[in-house]
Amino acid sequence: MFDNAEMKYIVVNDKGFEAAIIFDITMDHSEIAKGHHVISAGMMNVYDKDGKITVGCYGKSVTLNLKAREDEDSALVQRHLIYIP
């Protein structure tokens, strides 16, 4: 399904709720962050691990001077990508 897709992301806090915004690696974190309260940022990979979609967040944003919260951000993004009604 996924073939190690690399992207950038930011996690924003809006009225006490955290949400991830995922975007292309060619864009700067600071472009996407405008108008948002950003709490973490970095790079991410989405890949298929034994038939399961897996997310790995890592690194940092140079333009925002923020680091990834690796485990916490990975879990948040994974919950956003996989919706089970």
N, C-alpha and C positions, 0 to 999 in steps of 0.2 A: 504494500500500500504506500508506504513512505520509503524513500531511499535517502536517508540521512539528510533531510532538508535543514539547512542552516539559515537562521533568521535572527533578527534583533528583537528585543522586547523592552517595555517599561511596565512597571507595576504602579498604578495610581491609586490614591485613596480619595474616594468621593463620598462625603457624608458618612464616614466610618466603614465603608465597604471597599474592599480591594478588588481591582480588576486589572487584567493584563491586556496590553495593547501590543500586538505582534505586527512586525513590518519587515520590509526587505532590507537586506544587509547593505544596500547601496545608500541608504538614508542615514542621517545622523540622529542619534537619540534626541538631541536638543530640538530638532525640527518637529518631532512628534510630541514632545513634552510641553510645548507652548500651551499655556492655559490650564495645565494639570498640576496637581500636587503629587509629584513623583517620589516614591519611597525606595525603589530599587530599579536597576537596569542592567542589561548585559546582553549576552548572546545566548542562543538556544539551538538545540538540535532536536528534531522530531524523527524518530526512527521506529521501525518494526522490530520488536524483540520477541521472537517465538509467537508471532501472530498477535501481539499486543502492542498498541501504540504507546510509545515511551517518550517522555520529554526529559531533556537534560539542560538545565540552565547553568550558566557559568560566566566568569569574567566580570567585566565592568564597562561602564560608559565613561570614556575620556571627556566627552563634551558636557556631561552632567556631573562628573566626579562622584559617581555612585557605583557601588558594587552589587553584584547579584547575591541574593540570599538563596544559595544554590538549592538546598532541599525544599525550602518553603516556596520559592518561586516555581520550581519544577512541579510540585504538587498542585499549585494554583493553576498553572497553565494547563496541566493535564486534565484537571477538572473542567476547565473551559472548553477543551477540545473534545471531550467525551461526554456526551449528554445521554443519560439513561432516564427515560420518562417514567 
